[in-house]
Structure formats: C-alpha cells, structure tokens
C-alpha cells in the first residue's frame, strides 16, 4: 500500500528531498498555528511518516514505521494524531483505501476544492484543482432537490510515469 519517496540517486537529491520535507513540515506548523491547534511532537512524527510517502499510507503502516524507529504507540494515539492533521488540513484521506496522504496544495481556499488522482500501480496521489466539478454536482443535486455530502472525489488510474514504464 505504501510507496516511499524514490531513493535519492545523489547526495544533492537527498539534500533536496530533506529540504522538501522540511518545507512541508513548516507549512504544516503554520496551518496548525492558523487554526490555533497544537502541532505536538507526536503529530509531527505522524505527519513526517505520511509526508515522506509519495502515495497514501494506512494508520497501521504508520504505527509500524514509528515502531521501527523506536516509538511504540497504541493505535488510538496515531488515529488521534491523524484526526488533528486532517482537522488542520495538512493531510487527506483516500476513502477507497482507508489511507492518508500529505496535502501538497495549501491554497485550497483560493483555487477551490481538489479531486484526488491515485495511481493503481505505484500508489502516487496528486491533487488537481476541480472546483467546477463540485459546482456541477451541487447544481445537479439542486435540480432534483437533493443535498449532496461529497467531501472529495477520488479518481484511480495510471500515472504518466507508470504508463511510460509499461511502454518501455
């Protein structure tokens, strides 16, 4: 289910990957501050495990990764951290996989709601601005006097990288 970020091929790539993770963590800290939430050490650890994955990761996979690093927790501790991370808007849940991924688009309010595109082969997940789709769902629902409760839309398929590998 989980896909680690690609192993860096060079020290420069390793440095860039580390800097990217640090930037993502700083944005998460800011998001917590904006919402007057505490970004505890445990929440940061859980977030780092999620953010270091290209795709999505399940709660028990997070538990396992933290245990490998010497932090043994009860599942409820990870779930509480996940709930706080979702409340702050720094991670999202893929309903179809019951797994979580780090939000890399922090301008949702400005560009509207995204849809999630998940690769069935490598597990990568991208967010694509798609407010128009949500507007159309609302319009269609209104036309039949229905109240939708759509939070997110997931689309599964094959990413360009996996498609290109298959052609080789």
C-alpha positions in Angstrom: 0.0 0.0 0.0 2.8 2.5 0.8 5.3 3.8 -1.6 8.4 5.6 -0.1 9.7 8.6 -1.8 12.2 7.5 -4.5 15.6 6.8 -3.1 17.8 9.7 -3.9 20.4 8.9 -6.6 22.9 11.5 -5.3 23.8 13.5 -2.2 22.2 16.6 -3.9 18.9 14.7 -4.4 19.0 13.5 -0.8 19.5 17.1 0.3 16.7 18.4 -1.9 14.4 15.7 -0.6 15.2 16.6 3.0 14.7 20.3 2.3 11.3 19.5 0.6 10.2 17.5 3.7 11.3 20.4 6.0 9.3 22.8 3.9 6.2 20.6 4.1 6.6 20.4 7.9 6.9 24.2 8.2 3.7 24.6 6.2 2.0 22.1 8.4 3.2 24.0 11.5 1.8 27.2 10.0 -1.5 25.6 9.3 -1.8 24.4 12.9 -1.0 27.9 14.2 -3.6 29.5 11.9 -6.2 27.2 13.4 -5.0 27.5 16.9 -4.1 23.9 17.1 -1.0 22.3 18.8 1.5 20.7 16.5 2.8 18.2 19.1 5.9 16.1 18.6 3.7 13.0 18.0 1.6 14.8 15.4 4.8 16.0 13.7 6.2 12.4 13.7 3.0 11.0 12.2 2.9 13.8 9.7 6.5 13.2 8.7 5.8 9.5 8.1 2.8 10.5 5.9 4.7 13.2 4.0 7.6 11.0 3.3 5.4 8.7 1.2 4.6 9.5 -2.5 1.2 8.0 -2.2 -1.0 7.1 0.7 -0.3 5.2 3.9 -2.6 3.4 6.4 -2.6 4.0 10.1 -1.1 0.6 11.0 1.7 1.2 8.5 2.4 4.5 10.3 2.4 2.6 13.6 4.9 0.1 12.1 7.2 2.7 10.7 7.3 4.6 14.1 7.9 1.3 15.9 10.9 0.6 13.6 12.3 4.0 14.7 11.8 3.1 18.4 8.4 4.8 19.1 5.9 2.3 20.2 2.3 3.6 20.4 -1.2 2.4 20.8 -3.2 2.7 17.6 -5.5 5.3 19.2 -2.6 7.6 19.5 -1.9 7.5 15.8 -5.6 7.9 15.0 -5.9 11.0 17.2 -2.8 12.5 15.5 -4.4 11.7 12.1 -7.6 13.4 13.2 -5.7 16.5 14.2 -3.7 16.5 11.0 -6.9 16.2 9.0 -8.6 19.0 11.0 -5.7 21.3 10.2 -6.0 20.4 6.6 -2.4 19.1 6.1 -3.4 15.5 5.2 -6.3 14.0 3.4 -7.9 10.5 3.5 -8.4 8.3 0.5 -11.7 6.7 1.3 -11.2 3.9 -1.1 -8.0 2.7 0.6 -8.6 4.0 4.1 -5.2 5.6 3.9 -3.8 9.1 4.2 -1.5 11.4 2.2 0.1 14.7 2.8 -1.6 17.8 1.3 0.9 19.5 -1.0 -1.6 22.2 -2.1 -2.2 24.6 0.7 -4.2 27.1 -1.3 -7.5 25.2 -1.4 -9.5 28.2 -0.3 -8.1 30.3 -3.3 -8.3 27.7 -6.0 -11.3 25.7 -4.8 -11.6 22.0 -3.9 -9.4 19.4 -5.5 -10.0 15.9 -6.8 -7.5 13.2 -5.9 -5.9 11.1 -8.6 -4.4 7.9 -7.3 -2.2 5.6 -9.4 -3.2 2.0 -9.1 0.3 0.8 -9.9 2.8 3.0 -7.9 0.3 4.4 -5.4 1.2 8.1 -6.0 -1.5 10.6 -5.3 -1.9 14.1 -6.8 -4.4 16.8 -6.0 -5.9 18.6 -9.0 -8.0 21.8 -8.7 -11.5 20.9 -9.7 -14.0 23.3 -8.1 -16.1 23.2 -11.3 -16.8 19.5 -10.8 -18.1 20.2 -7.3 -20.2 23.1 -8.5 -21.7 20.9 -11.2 -22.5 18.2 -8.6 -24.3 20.8 -6.5 -26.2 22.1 -9.4 -27.3 18.6 -10.4 -28.3 17.8 -6.9 -30.2 21.1 -6.5 -32.1 20.2 -9.7 -33.5 17.1 -8.1 -33.9 18.7 -4.6 -31.0 16.6 -3.2 -28.4 17.5 -0.6 -25.0 16.0 -1.5 -22.4 15.3 1.1 -19.5 15.0 -1.2 -16.2 16.0 0.5 -13.7 14.8 -2.0 -13.7 12.9 -5.3 -11.2 10.2 -6.0 -10.1 9.0 -9.4 -8.0 5.9 -9.8 -6.0 5.1 -12.9 -2.4 5.0 -14.0 0.1 7.9 -13.8 2.2 9.1 -16.7 5.4 7.6 -15.1 3.8 4.1 -14.8 2.2 4.3 -18.3 5.6 5.3 -19.7 7.3 2.4 -18.0 4.8 0.0 -19.4 5.5 1.2 -22.9 9.3 0.5 -22.5 
